[in-house]
Amino acid sequence: MGLPESSVCIIMNSWRKATRHQYRSYLDKWNIFCVKTNSDPLDPSPVVCIKFLTELYDSGVGYSAINTARSALSSILTLPSGLPIGQHPIIKRFLRGVYNTRPSLPKYHQTWDVGTVLVYLDRLGETSELSLKDLTLKLNMLLALVSGQRAQSLHLLKLKNMSESNNKVLFVLTDLVKQSRPGSHLKPIELERFENERLCVVSCLKSYLERTSAYRTDSVHDQLLLSHLRPHKPVTRETVSRWLKNTLAMAGIDITVFSGHSTRAAATSAASSQGTPIQTIMAAAGLSSENVFTKLYCKPVKHDGSFGSAVLSSMSSTSEISE
């Protein structure tokens, strides 16, 4: 199109890093397919696109992957009408056929009992007596449960964006997260005090800040979660997720089934089962719509007020049963 390189860079940034990574693999396969079939990669017919998607289907990939490939093609190819090529009626019909033969079903049909993990955290003992490793893992899990956030959001929490008032701690996220859209961003993450000090995320947070204050020597260490190993550098999103998974394992949750991200569904489902209004859950966890919650996160669990308190209250039923 004759655009300057600076414009191309800005246009490329319209896709998030993860999306660019996903699209790149399918666009590379598209280029190879077009060379092999002597097709124009920038002006193909819908038939050529379907042949490409069929080749992916024949290789054994499922609906989700083929739909991603369609989105990748739609990002660079348009129909004469101006619509993305993936919106052509025959391509949409093809994708429906793929779904019917290889449906993309939810990874989890039910979720683990939040009370089981809370009992484990409670039995670790007083926060002041924990090792830095146990304190870090405990805070990480409590943050995930009482906020319902992704590991991505937890790893972006920064002390400069933290404020405290009326027994509450607020974190404002100033970085883009998965839910961020023009005119819409994640609301401040609100952490409330809880009557059980061993499960109070605010108390745990204060203990953690005191314990790690000596390691926060510069602006790089402004990130809330630091490694519990020397030299105590800020951790990545992948580390936060691994910590969650490790804590689940130590609490007795089957991690061959559930990943670190499952805390999001477990927390929101627990809050829902405690009678928390759907609007409160959506606002706290940053869910875009009630349909998203119902479809992806509302799972059956064995088991009022704020979102965080409702999640923590799930421990009581498990405690009574164990006693």
VEXDREN-2710 file (C-alpha; in Angstrom, 1 decimal):
% VEXDREN-2710
k/r/px/py/pz
1/MET/0.0/0.0/0.0
2/GLY/3.0/2.3/0.0
3/LEU/2.7/3.1/3.8
4/PRO/5.8/4.4/5.6
5/GLU/7.6/1.9/8.0
6/SER/6.5/3.9/11.0
7/SER/2.8/3.5/10.0
8/VAL/3.3/-0.2/9.5
9/CYS/4.7/-0.5/13.0
10/ILE/1.7/1.2/14.5
11/ILE/-0.7/-1.0/12.5
12/MET/1.1/-4.1/13.6
13/ASN/0.7/-2.9/17.2
14/SER/-3.1/-3.1/16.8
15/TRP/-2.6/-6.8/17.6
16/ARG/-1.3/-7.8/21.1
17/LYS/1.9/-9.7/21.4
18/ALA/0.2/-13.0/22.0
19/THR/-2.1/-12.5/19.0
20/ARG/0.8/-11.6/16.7
21/HIS/2.5/-14.8/17.9
22/GLN/-0.6/-16.9/17.1
23/TYR/-1.2/-15.3/13.8
24/ARG/2.4/-15.5/12.6
25/SER/2.4/-19.4/12.5
26/TYR/-0.7/-19.6/10.4
27/LEU/0.3/-16.8/8.1
28/ASP/3.6/-18.6/7.5
29/LYS/1.6/-21.7/6.7
30/TRP/-0.6/-19.7/4.4
31/ASN/2.4/-18.4/2.4
32/ILE/3.8/-21.9/2.0
33/PHE/0.3/-23.1/0.9
34/CYS/0.1/-20.3/-1.7
35/VAL/3.5/-21.1/-3.1
36/LYS/2.7/-24.7/-3.3
37/THR/-0.6/-24.1/-5.1
38/ASN/0.6/-21.1/-7.2
39/SER/-2.0/-18.8/-5.6
40/ASP/-1.8/-15.1/-4.9
41/PRO/-1.5/-14.8/-1.1
42/LEU/-2.8/-11.2/-1.1
43/ASP/-5.8/-11.7/-3.4
44/PRO/-7.1/-15.3/-3.1
45/SER/-10.6/-16.5/-3.9
46/PRO/-12.7/-17.9/-1.0
47/VAL/-12.3/-21.3/-2.5
48/VAL/-8.5/-21.1/-2.1
49/CYS/-9.0/-20.1/1.6
50/ILE/-11.3/-23.0/2.2
51/LYS/-8.7/-25.4/0.6
52/PHE/-6.1/-24.0/3.0
53/LEU/-8.4/-24.5/6.0
54/THR/-9.2/-28.0/4.8
55/GLU/-5.5/-28.8/4.7
56/LEU/-5.3/-27.7/8.3
57/TYR/-8.3/-29.8/9.1
58/ASP/-6.8/-32.9/7.4
59/SER/-3.7/-32.4/9.5
60/GLY/-5.7/-33.1/12.6
61/VAL/-6.2/-29.7/14.2
62/GLY/-9.5/-28.7/15.8
63/TYR/-12.0/-26.0/15.6
64/SER/-10.2/-23.5/17.8
65/ALA/-7.0/-23.6/15.7
66/ILE/-8.9/-23.4/12.4
67/ASN/-10.9/-20.5/13.6
68/THR/-7.6/-18.8/14.7
69/ALA/-6.3/-19.4/11.1
70/ARG/-9.4/-17.8/9.7
71/SER/-9.0/-14.8/11.9
72/ALA/-5.3/-14.5/10.8
73/LEU/-6.4/-14.5/7.1
74/SER/-9.2/-12.0/7.9
75/SER/-6.6/-9.6/9.4
76/ILE/-4.9/-9.2/6.0
77/LEU/-7.5/-10.2/3.3
78/THR/-10.8/-8.5/2.4
79/LEU/-13.6/-9.3/0.1
80/PRO/-14.6/-6.8/-2.7
81/SER/-17.3/-5.6/-0.4
82/GLY/-14.7/-4.6/2.1
83/LEU/-15.6/-7.3/4.6
84/PRO/-12.9/-9.6/6.0
85/ILE/-12.6/-12.7/3.9
86/GLY/-13.4/-14.9/6.9
87/GLN/-17.0/-13.4/6.8
88/HIS/-17.7/-14.9/3.4
89/PRO/-20.9/-17.1/3.8
90/ILE/-19.2/-20.3/2.5
91/ILE/-16.2/-19.9/4.8
92/LYS/-18.5/-19.3/7.8
93/ARG/-20.5/-22.4/6.8
94/PHE/-17.2/-24.3/6.6
95/LEU/-16.3/-23.3/10.1
96/ARG/-19.7/-24.4/11.3
97/GLY/-19.1/-27.8/9.8
98/VAL/-15.7/-28.0/11.5
99/TYR/-17.3/-27.2/14.9
100/ASN/-20.0/-29.9/14.4
101/THR/-17.4/-32.5/13.6
102/ARG/-14.7/-31.4/16.0
103/PRO/-16.4/-29.3/18.6
104/SER/-14.4/-27.0/20.9
105/LEU/-15.7/-27.9/24.4
106/PRO/-14.8/-26.2/27.7
107/LYS/-11.6/-27.5/29.3
108/TYR/-13.4/-27.9/32.7
109/HIS/-16.9/-29.1/33.3
110/GLN/-16.6/-28.5/37.0
111/THR/-14.1/-26.8/39.3
112/TRP/-12.3/-27.5/42.5
113/ASP/-13.6/-26.5/45.9
114/VAL/-12.1/-23.2/47.0
115/GLY/-12.6/-24.3/50.6
116/THR/-10.0/-27.1/50.2
117/VAL/-7.3/-24.6/49.3
118/LEU/-8.3/-22.1/52.0
119/VAL/-8.1/-24.8/54.6
120/TYR/-4.5/-25.5/53.4
121/LEU/-3.6/-21.8/53.6
122/ASP/-5.1/-21.5/57.0
123/ARG/-3.2/-24.5/58.4
124/LEU/0.2/-23.0/57.2
125/GLY/0.1/-21.1/60.5
126/GLU/0.7/-17.4/61.4
127/THR/1.8/-15.3/58.5
128/SER/4.7/-13.9/60.6
129/GLU/6.1/-17.4/61.0
130/LEU/6.2/-18.4/57.4
131/SER/9.3/-18.6/55.2
132/LEU/9.5/-16.1/52.4
133/LYS/8.7/-18.8/49.9
134/ASP/5.5/-19.9/51.8
135/LEU/4.5/-16.3/52.4
136/THR/5.0/-15.4/48.7
137/LEU/2.9/-18.4/47.5
138/LYS/0.2/-17.8/50.1
139/LEU/-0.1/-14.1/49.1
140/ASN/-0.1/-15.0/45.4
141/MET/-3.0/-17.5/45.9
142/LEU/-5.0/-15.2/48.1
143/LEU/-4.7/-12.4/45.5
144/ALA/-5.9/-14.7/42.8
145/LEU/-8.9/-16.0/44.8
146/VAL/-10.2/-12.7/46.3
147/SER/-9.8/-10.8/43.1
148/GLY/-10.7/-13.4/40.5
149/GLN/-7.9/-12.0/38.3
150/ARG/-5.6/-13.7/35.7
151/ALA/-1.9/-14.3/36.4
152/GLN/-1.3/-11.5/33.9
153/SER/-3.0/-9.0/36.1
154/LEU/-1.3/-10.2/39.3
155/HIS/2.1/-9.9/37.8
156/LEU/1.4/-6.3/36.8
157/LEU/0.5/-5.1/40.3
158/LYS/2.9/-2.2/41.3
159/LEU/3.4/-0.5/44.6
160/LYS/3.3/3.0/43.1
161/ASN/-0.3/2.2/42.0
162/MET/-1.3/1.0/45.5
163/SER/-3.4/2.9/47.9
164/GLU/-5.0/2.1/51.3
165/SER/-8.1/3.4/53.0
166/ASN/-10.9/2.1/55.3
167/ASN/-9.3/-1.3/55.8
168/LYS/-9.1/-1.7/52.0
169/VAL/-6.2/-1.8/49.6
170/LEU/-6.6/-0.7/46.0
171/PHE/-4.4/-1.5/43.1
172/VAL/-4.8/0.5/39.8
173/LEU/-3.5/-1.3/36.7
174/THR/-1.8/1.1/34.4
175/ASP/-0.7/-1.5/31.9
176/LEU/-2.8/-3.1/29.2
177/VAL/-4.4/-6.5/30.1
178/LYS/-6.4/-8.9/28.1
179/GLN/-9.7/-7.2/28.9
180/SER/-8.5/-3.7/28.0
181/ARG/-10.4/-2.1/25.1
182/PRO/-10.6/1.5/23.8
183/GLY/-12.7/3.3/26.4
184/SER/-12.8/0.3/28.7
185/HIS/-10.1/-0.9/31.2
186/LEU/-9.9/-3.1/34.2
187/LYS/-11.4/-1.5/37.3
188/PRO/-9.1/-1.0/40.4
189/ILE/-8.5/-4.3/42.1
190/GLU/-10.0/-4.0/45.6
191/LEU/-8.7/-6.1/48.5
192/GLU/-10.6/-6.1/51.8
193/ARG/-9.7/-7.1/55.3
194/PHE/-11.1/-10.5/56.4
195/GLU/-11.9/-11.5/60.0
196/ASN/-9.6/-14.6/59.9
197/GLU/-6.1/-13.0/60.0
198/ARG/-4.6/-16.2/58.5
199/LEU/-6.7/-15.7/55.4
200/CYS/-6.7/-11.9/55.3
201/VAL/-5.1/-10.8/52.1
202/VAL/-4.5/-7.3/53.5
203/SER/-2.6/-8.7/56.5
204/CYS/-0.6/-11.1/54.3
205/LEU/0.2/-8.2/51.9
206/LYS/1.5/-6.0/54.7
207/SER/3.7/-8.8/56.0
208/TYR/5.0/-9.5/52.5
209/LEU/5.9/-5.9/52.0
210/GLU/7.8/-5.7/55.3
211/ARG/9.7/-8.9/54.5
212/THR/10.6/-7.8/51.0
213/SER/11.4/-4.1/51.7
214/ALA/15.1/-4.7/51.8
215/TYR/15.0/-6.1/48.2
216/ARG/13.2/-3.1/46.7
217/THR/16.2/-0.9/46.0
218/ASP/15.2/0.7/42.7
219/SER/12.2/1.3/40.5
220/VAL/12.6/-2.1/38.8
221/HIS/11.5/-3.7/42.1
222/ASP/8.3/-1.6/42.3
223/GLN/6.5/-4.7/41.1
224/LEU/4.6/-6.3/44.0
225/LEU/5.5/-9.9/43.4
226/LEU/9.2/-10.6/43.6
227/SER/11.0/-14.0/43.4
228/HIS/11.6/-15.6/46.8
229/LEU/15.0/-16.7/45.5
230/ARG/18.0/-14.4/45.3
231/PRO/18.5/-11.8/43.8
232/HIS/14.7/-11.4/44.3
233/LYS/13.9/-10.0/40.9
234/PRO/10.3/-9.2/39.7
235/VAL/8.6/-12.3/38.4
236/THR/7.0/-13.0/35.0
237/ARG/3.4/-13.9/34.4
238/GLU/4.5/-17.5/33.8
239/THR/6.0/-17.7/37.2
240/VAL/2.9/-16.3/38.9
241/SER/0.9/-19.0/37.1
242/ARG/3.4/-21.7/38.1
243/TRP/3.2/-20.6/41.7
244/LEU/-0.6/-20.9/41.6
245/LYS/-0.3/-24.4/40.2
246/ASN/2.3/-25.5/42.8
247/THR/0.0/-24.2/45.6
248/LEU/-2.9/-26.1/44.2
249/ALA/-0.8/-29.3/44.2
250/MET/0.2/-28.8/47.9
251/ALA/-3.4/-28.2/48.8
252/GLY/-4.3/-31.6/47.3
253/ILE/-5.9/-30.3/44.0
254/ASP/-5.3/-32.5/40.9
255/ILE/-3.0/-30.4/38.8
256/THR/-3.1/-33.0/36.0
257/VAL/-6.6/-31.6/35.4
258/PHE/-6.4/-28.0/36.7
259/SER/-4.0/-25.3/35.8
260/GLY/-3.1/-22.1/37.6
261/HIS/-5.6/-20.3/35.6
262/SER/-8.4/-22.4/37.1
263/THR/-8.3/-20.2/40.2
264/ARG/-10.3/-17.7/38.1
265/ALA/-13.2/-20.1/37.5
266/ALA/-13.0/-21.5/41.1
267/ALA/-13.1/-18.0/42.7
268/THR/-16.0/-16.7/40.6
269/SER/-18.0/-19.9/40.9
270/ALA/-17.4/-19.9/44.7
271/ALA/-18.6/-16.2/44.9
272/SER/-21.7/-17.1/42.8
273/SER/-22.5/-20.1/45.0
274/GLN/-22.4/-17.8/48.1
275/GLY/-25.1/-15.6/46.5
276/THR/-22.9/-12.7/45.2
277/PRO/-24.7/-10.7/42.5
278/ILE/-23.4/-11.4/39.0
279/GLN/-22.7/-7.6/38.5
280/THR/-20.4/-7.7/41.5
281/ILE/-18.5/-10.8/40.2
282/MET/-18.2/-9.3/36.7
283/ALA/-16.8/-6.0/38.1
284/ALA/-14.3/-7.6/40.5
285/ALA/-13.0/-10.1/38.0
286/GLY/-13.1/-7.9/35.0
287/LEU/-15.5/-10.0/33.0
288/SER/-16.9/-8.4/29.9
289/SER/-20.4/-9.8/30.0
290/GLU/-22.7/-12.2/31.9
291/ASN/-22.6/-14.6/29.0
292/VAL/-18.8/-14.8/29.3
293/PHE/-19.1/-15.7/33.0
294/THR/-21.9/-18.3/32.4
295/LYS/-20.1/-19.9/29.4
296/LEU/-16.5/-19.9/30.6
297/TYR/-16.2/-19.4/34.4
298/CYS/-19.5/-20.5/36.2
299/LYS/-18.8/-24.1/37.1
300/PRO/-20.5/-26.4/39.6
301/VAL/-18.8/-26.6/42.9
302/LYS/-19.5/-28.7/46.0
303/HIS/-20.4/-25.7/47.9
304/ASP/-23.2/-12.0/50.5
305/GLY/-21.3/-9.3/50.6
306/SER/-18.3/-8.4/48.5
307/PHE/-16.6/-10.7/46.0
308/GLY/-13.5/-11.4/48.1
309/SER/-15.4/-12.0/51.3
310/ALA/-17.8/-14.5/49.5
311/VAL/-14.8/-16.4/48.2
312/LEU/-13.1/-16.6/51.6
313/SER/-16.4/-17.6/53.3
314/SER/-16.3/-20.8/51.3
315/MET/-13.8/-22.2/53.8
316/SER/-16.4/-22.5/56.5
317/SER/-18.3/-25.4/55.0
318/THR/-15.2/-27.4/54.3
319/SER/-13.9/-26.8/57.8
320/GLU/-17.1/-28.1/59.4
321/ILE/-17.1/-31.2/57.2
322/SER/-13.5/-32.0/58.0
323/GLU/-14.2/-31.6/61.8
END
